[in-house]
């Protein structure tokens, strides 16, 4: 791939990806889910500690139980074809802030690679307020993992318009 084509492909993914909250009934192939997680683990991490861990949720019963732990994302969690829980291994962590930054990079890699496979995603943060209950539902030891996100994944059936962005000038504080 030529440099210009490569740049265009990267920017197409960065500017085209958006949060999807409605999905077709088709279940994404396990191979695609594994591929997007492989992209996730190539995110940068401090000291290359790679603290992220995942729970892939296919079970309708588990989705239903998780949906009961939120107010605004109930239907999204219940109806998502697949959910991915993103956690940090407390044994692998070395710095709270840096490890959460690493998890954010991992999650962004997952979102972008899913988009490249034609899958829609939504980074669900609301459920974090019930982290201990989530770990209980998933059968995880509370002292071993720290939850970072729940990601819904599926083939998009969302016709809503993409949210806009302020112009870049809004975000630049100054140039020195």
Secondary structure, DSSP 8 states (H G I E B T S, - for coil): --HHHHHHHHHHHHHH--B---B-S----HHHHHHHHHHHTTS--GGG---EEEEEE--HHHHHHHHTT-SSSHHHHHH-SEEEEEEEETTT-S-HHHHHHHHHHHHHHHHHHHHHTTEEEEEE-GGGGGHHHHHHHHT--TTTEEEEEEEEEEEB-----------GGGT-----
